[in-house]
Amino acid sequence: AAARAAAIGGAAEWPQEHLEAWREWAARYWGRVGAEARPDGERRREMAAANPKYILRNWMLAEAYEAAERGDSSAVHALHALLRSPYEEQSSADPRYAQPTPDWARGRPGLAFMS
């Protein structure tokens, strides 16, 4: 239960050893950033090219399936369009798709663990 809470909750819920590991990783990361001395914009562009902004999550699919069962397939089409270009900023996309799992999904089995 503690691991689940740490996985989907905020850092305030993390076990102390996770906080310490995070701090150590962050110190190594910022040390490397400083040592590379690359322009911030260049580093950010490279990171954006390697890490998708939008990642399909179970809660997104659940919303789309449930709407489709009611006869509304717009959410299915929106997800399909979104995932054609997951690395790009998409102003027409639902902003929730780039955020952590919403509160409503956290208590539903199969929708939130590790997402």
URBELLIN-V101035 format. One record per residue. N is the residue number from 1. RES is the residue in one letter. PSI is psi in whole degrees, 0 to 359 (999 if undefined). Layout:
# URBELLIN-V101035
N:RES:PSI + N:RES:PSI
This chain:
# URBELLIN-V101035
1:A:322 + 2:A:321 + 3:A:320 + 4:R:314 + 5:A:319 + 6:A:325 + 7:A:322 + 8:I:353 + 9:G:184 + 10:G:172 + 11:A:336 + 12:A:338 + 13:E:357 + 14:W:144 + 15:P:153 + 16:Q:319 + 17:E:330 + 18:H:319 + 19:L:317 + 20:E:318 + 21:A:320 + 22:W:314 + 23:R:318 + 24:E:316 + 25:W:314 + 26:A:320 + 27:A:317 + 28:R:318 + 29:Y:307 + 30:W:330 + 31:G:318 + 32:R:317 + 33:V:315 + 34:G:320 + 35:A:325 + 36:E:331 + 37:A:41 + 38:R:153 + 39:P:140 + 40:D:316 + 41:G:320 + 42:E:314 + 43:R:317 + 44:R:319 + 45:R:318 + 46:E:318 + 47:M:318 + 48:A:326 + 49:A:338 + 50:A:346 + 51:N:116 + 52:P:144 + 53:K:325 + 54:Y:125 + 55:I:126 + 56:L:128 + 57:R:155 + 58:N:322 + 59:W:327 + 60:M:315 + 61:L:320 + 62:A:316 + 63:E:315 + 64:A:316 + 65:Y:315 + 66:E:320 + 67:A:319 + 68:A:323 + 69:E:332 + 70:R:2 + 71:G:5 + 72:D:104 + 73:S:9 + 74:S:324 + 75:A:323 + 76:V:315 + 77:H:322 + 78:A:317 + 79:L:320 + 80:H:314 + 81:A:317 + 82:L:315 + 83:L:358 + 84:R:332 + 85:S:67 + 86:P:345 + 87:Y:347 + 88:E:147 + 89:E:133 + 90:Q:101 + 91:S:336 + 92:S:353 + 93:A:148 + 94:D:122 + 95:P:339 + 96:R:335 + 97:Y:345 + 98:A:15 + 99:Q:167 + 100:P:167 + 101:T:130 + 102:P:156 + 103:D:320 + 104:W:331 + 105:A:345 + 106:R:331 + 107:G:358 + 108:R:124 + 109:P:136 + 110:G:358 + 111:L:340 + 112:A:337 + 113:F:124 + 114:M:23 + 115:S:999
